[in-house]
Structure formats: C-alpha cells, structure tokens
C-alpha cells in the first residue's frame, strides 16, 4: 500500500473517531424519554441538526443558513420534492448544510432516494463519503435511528441504508 493511501486511511479513521467522540449518548435514558426527545428534535429541524451534528455548531448558524434550510424542508414537506441550488460563496458550508438537511429528511422518513451529482465522480464520492461517515460513526444517529449500514451495499460512492 502506498504511503499516501496509508495516510489517507489514517486521516479517514481519525475523522470517523472525531464523529464518534463528538456524539455521546445517554445509555441510561428510558425508552419513553428517548421517544419524547426524538419527537421534540424532529419538530425543530435546527435543534435536530445541533443535536446530531454538534461539531458543526461551535457558533450560531447565520440567518441565510436558517432561511435556506427552512425553505428546503418546508417546500419538500409541502410538495414531496424540492430542487435548490445554494449559490453561496466558497467556504460558506454549502455541502455541510445540505448534508444535515438531507440526512434530516432521510432519517425522519421523509426522503427515500438520493442521487448526489458533482462535476466528477471523485468529487461526488468525496462529498458522499461525509454522509456515509455520519451514518456509520455518529453514535447519536445510531442510537436514535439504528445502524444504517446495509451489508453488501456499503461501498464508497454507492451505498444503501436500511431505511
């Protein structure tokens, strides 16, 4: 294995470990309390994102993120579909905000199929790998929505969840 490949694998494992460490769960929580907590989070998409993705919320979200997420989630729920281009400048968290919104729709059962496209296969795979890392390493998602990995259908760039 080439040194660059080894280093990439080490970095990837560090990334997944950072997700695990940032998403502790309360294993003593009762089933009824867990259901109430999940229902409250699902009723407030911003709180849902802050709970399941705490490492992305060191600072409050800017208003344009809140507006974009609300527009996407509201229109999707009302129409059953929605297409949106987030034409924001570089560094303004387009992929991150989109990932959290899409995973909210998927994990809450509102969206079943995703096709993620980009200018190249490698670029799409790189973006999609962050979704996959959250689904298989985020302890809060696993605790509340179950293990998402579907054996035999969990490769880079093309995977199917249990949902």
N, C-alpha and C positions, 0 to 999 in steps of 0.2 A: 504494500500500500504506500502510495506517495506521501511524503511529509505534509504537503498542502492538504491532502484528503484527510490525513490523521488529525491535523489541526482543525479542519472544518468540523469533523466529528466531535472533537473535544469541545469546541465552541458551541455546537448544537446541544450537546448534553448539558453544558453549563446553562444555556438558555432555558432548557426544559426544567432543570433543577431550580432555577430562579423563579419559574412559574409555580412550581410545587411549593417552594418556601414562602411565596407571597400570598398563597391561598390556603391558609389553615382552616380547618373545620372543627366544629364543636361536636365531638363524638358522643357527648352526654345529652345532646338536645333530644327531646322527646319527638315522636313522630308527629303528634298534633302541633307542637311548636314549630317543627320544621315545615309542615304544610302551610301554617299561617305566615311564616317568614317568606316562603316562596311566593305565596299569593300576594303579599304586600309588595315584594320586589317586582313581580310581574305586572302589577298595577302602576308602577312608576318606572318606566324604562331607564331613566337617568340613574336612579338608585340601583336598579338591576345591574347596570354597567359598572357603577362604582363598586358594588359588592363583588361581582365576579372577576373584575379586572382591576384590582386595587393598585397595581404597579403603574398603571397609566394615569392615575389621578393624584399626582403629587400637588397639583394646582387645580383650582376650579376650571371647568370647561368654559371656553369662550362662547359668547352668545351665538355666534354663527354655527358652531358645532351643535348646540342645543336646538337651534332652528332647523338645521338640516336633518338631524335625527328625528325630530318631531314630524317634520314634513314627510320623510320617508316612511316612518312607522304608521302614521295616521293614514296616508294615502294607500299604503299596502293593505292595511286592515279594512279600509272602506272599499277598495276596488279589487282586492285579491291579487294585485300585481302592481308594480311600480318600477319605472326606469328613471334613473337620475344620474347625471354627470356632476361630479363635485369638482368644479373648475377652480380649485384653490391653488395658491402659490405653493412652491416646493416647501417642504418642512412643516406644513400645517395639518399633518396627521390624517390625510385622506384615507390611506389604507387602514389605519388603526381604527378610526371612527367607523368606517364601513364594516370592518371585521366585527366590531362589537354589535352594530345594528343587525347585521346578517345573522350572527350567532344568536342574538336575542330572538329573531324571528324563527330560526331553525329549532332552537331548544324549547321554545314555548309552543311549538307545534303549528305555527302559522305558515311556515315555508318548508317545502319538502325537497326541492331540487335547486341546485346552484350550478351555474356554469360560469366559471371565472375565466375571463379572457384578458390577454395583455398583448403587447407588441411582439413578444416572443414566447416560446414555450418555457424557456428558463426563467423569464421574468414572472410569468403566471405561476409557475411552480414555486418560486421563492415567496410570492405573496401567499399562496395557498398553504405553504408549509407552516405559516404562523397560525392559521386556523387549526390545522392538524395538531400542532404543538399544544394549543389551548385545550383542544378536545381530549388529548391523551395525557396531559400533565396537570391541568388545572383541577386541584382537589375539590374546590367548591362546585365546579360543574359536575364532576364525577359523583360527588356526594348527593347533589340535588337532582341530577338528570340521568344518572347512571353512566356506566362505561360506554363510550360511543364507538370505540373501535370494533369494526366488524371483521373478524379473522378472514384472511384471504382477500380482503378488499381494502387494504390499508397501505398502499404504496405512495411514494412521493408523486404528486401531480395528479393522482387519480385514486380517490378513496370514497367509500360508502360508510355512512354511520348506521347505527342500529335504529335510529329514529325513523 
